[in-house]
Amino acid sequence: MSKSKTSSPAVDRGLEVERVEVSTLLNDPANVRKHNERNLESIKASLARFGQQKPIVVGRDGVVIAGNGTLAAARSLGWSMIDIVRSHLTGAEATAYAIADNRTAELAEWDEESLAQQLAALQIEDEELLAATGFDELELEKMTAESEIGSDTYTSKIASPIYEVTGEKPQVADLVDRSKTQSLQEEIASANLPEDISEFLRLAAERHTVFDFRRIAEFYAHSDSVVQDLMERSALVIIDYNKAIEYGFVRLNDALGNLADKDDEYEG
């Protein structure tokens, strides 16, 4: 029978953040939390977009207690410095804390409906923000579909957005930010590559073009029917969901399709 030991109340020692060289730290060889490639890519995307927003926890010997994935991602990004806090925990206590740090986060649950709404808003604001959260478009679509299917008020009759003039017509130059795209394309042009490779990389660089959809909506409201039609066909705005599906911009899964068919049967 193991002996129970009454633990004393934790002492609030305060946290002192240090900035240290990455090379002085060691990943915990006994870390029970495994970081697969997607997990590390998500951490890297977060660090690259937001920077380090919380320090990792390190023992006195320089071995990471909590934050092994962050350290690995920082190394992959080529970081030379990182913020840490040094823990006073050692031995079994340090091991228990490392497990607790992961387990307590694992026990939390998402509010799926609110999460889907916030992710959708981030996607509209900036697609790169969605990627930096660790979620992708397919996961967002799945959450949105499941949220709608599970709602008592679900209907396939989705109200299309109404675009109305609310202010001055934006300038075309203000609708899109191509600064990162252009910078990358200039580097490609100066690399003296074969034309087929240059063309491929120039096309890939366009993924860094950022559209300001709030201004685009205002621009659409001010535009004539010809421009509006072309904007709809370019998926800059969605007016008619049936057309959006036809153009391939909105994908319905089988469950949503079946529900839509049932609504049509009821109306018939």
VENGIJO-V657400 format. One record per helix or strand of 2 or more residues. SS is the DSSP state (alpha for helix, beta for strand). FROM is the first residue (numbers start at 1). TO is the last residue. Records with the same first field share a line. If there is no record, write none. Layout:
SS->FROM-TO  FROM-TO
This chain:
beta->17-21  56-58  63-66  81-86  176-177  210-211
alpha->22-24  37-50  68-77  91-107  112-125  127-132  137-149  172-174  179-190  195-208  213-222  225-233  241-247  254-267
